[in-house]
Structure formats: structure tokens, C-alpha cells
Amino acid sequence: MAEKRLPLPDYDELPVGVLRYRIRSLDADALGVLLDHEKGHADRALVEELITNRLHELEQGARPSPGSPADIPEARRHARSGSPVTPGSGRQPSGPPARHGVIGEQGRPKPN
């Protein structure tokens, strides 16, 4: 049996932070498709809660946001280029931490 086409084609690759905004343009039927897919695949509790909360908002009168979910800059950046981190852009190593308040240093007498 062929799997139903998802309303967000790149859904399985989206981080939760991006997904939070992308689902706002979807209606209840599309969210239901995503929720069923999530329960049958990754089964991430946080994502299921996110979708369920959005469904509840729609039941309470919220409306889907205008525009396409693909038009959100974070989603385009994620889908196009991945992580901006490179091996040379990480934190540079430093020496050991300075020693402060060590007994016997800086003119203090050593205990017997």
C-alpha cells in the first residue's frame, strides 16, 4: 500500500524548531496526516504534542497562517545548506584554567 503524501514533503528532516512554524500554515486535515505519520514512524513525543496543541488551537478558532510553509527562511536555509558549522569555525582550544585561591600561593601560609 502506498503511503499518503505528506503535506510537508521534507517533514522527516525538519528540526522541531522549524517544524513549530511550518505547521502553522496547515489545516486540521493536513495536521492529522502528519500526526498519523509521526505516530507510525518516529513517534517523537515532543512533535506529537506540538501537532496536537496546534490542532487544539484550530478547534478553538485559530486559522492557518497565510502563505506556504516552505517560505519560512529557517526552512529554506535548513533544506538548502544544512549546518553552517565548519571544522574551522568551532571554538578554539585554550590553555588550562588559571589557578585562583590555592592555599600556599600568593603569600598565604601553608597549613601544617
C-alpha positions in Angstrom: 0.0 0.0 0.0 1.4 3.4 -1.0 2.0 5.8 1.9 0.0 9.0 1.9 1.8 12.0 0.6 2.8 14.3 3.5 1.7 18.0 3.5 5.3 18.9 4.3 7.5 17.0 1.8 10.7 17.4 3.9 8.8 16.7 7.2 11.1 13.9 8.4 14.2 16.0 8.1 12.9 19.1 9.8 14.1 20.0 13.3 11.4 20.6 15.8 12.2 24.4 16.0 11.5 24.8 12.3 8.5 22.4 12.3 6.9 24.5 15.0 6.5 27.4 12.5 5.9 25.3 9.3 2.8 23.6 10.7 1.1 26.9 11.4 0.0 27.2 7.7 -1.6 23.7 7.7 -5.3 23.0 8.3 -6.6 20.3 10.6 -6.8 17.6 7.9 -3.1 18.1 7.0 -2.1 18.1 10.7 -4.0 14.9 11.1 -2.0 13.3 8.3 1.3 14.5 10.0 0.2 13.2 13.4 -0.7 9.8 12.0 2.7 9.7 10.2 4.6 10.7 13.3 2.9 8.1 15.5 3.7 5.4 12.9 7.3 6.4 12.2 9.5 8.5 14.5 6.9 8.6 17.4 8.6 11.7 18.9 6.5 12.8 22.0 7.5 16.4 21.6 6.4 16.5 17.9 3.2 14.7 18.7 2.5 17.3 21.4 3.3 20.2 19.1 0.9 18.9 16.4 -1.8 18.1 19.0 -1.6 21.6 20.5 -1.9 23.2 17.1 -5.0 21.0 16.3 -6.5 22.2 19.6 -5.7 25.9 18.7 -7.6 25.3 15.4 -10.5 23.8 17.2 -10.6 26.9 19.4 -10.9 29.2 16.4 -7.4 29.8 15.2 -6.8 29.9 11.5 -3.9 28.6 9.4 -1.4 31.3 8.7 -1.3 32.6 5.1 1.5 31.6 2.8 3.4 28.5 2.1 5.2 26.6 4.8 8.2 26.5 2.5 8.5 30.3 2.5 9.9 30.4 6.1 13.6 31.5 5.9 14.7 29.0 8.5 13.2 26.1 6.5 14.8 27.2 3.2 18.2 27.6 4.9 17.9 24.2 6.5 16.8 22.4 3.4 19.4 24.1 1.1 22.6 24.1 3.0 22.5 22.1 6.3 24.6 23.2 9.2 26.7 26.4 8.8 29.4 25.0 11.1 32.7 24.0 9.6 35.7 22.4 11.3 37.5 25.7 11.4 34.6 27.7 12.8 34.3 26.0 16.2 35.6 27.2 19.5 39.4 27.4 19.6 41.2 25.4 22.3 42.6 27.3 25.2 45.1 26.6 27.9 44.2 25.2 31.3 42.1 27.4 33.6 44.0 29.9 35.8 44.6 28.7 39.4 42.9 31.0 41.9 42.7 30.7 45.7 45.1 27.8 46.0 46.3 27.5 49.6 50.0 28.2 49.8 50.3 30.5 46.9 50.2 34.3 46.7 51.9 34.8 50.1 49.4 32.7 52.2 50.9 30.4 54.7 50.6 26.6 54.1 48.5 24.7 56.7 50.5 22.3 59.0 
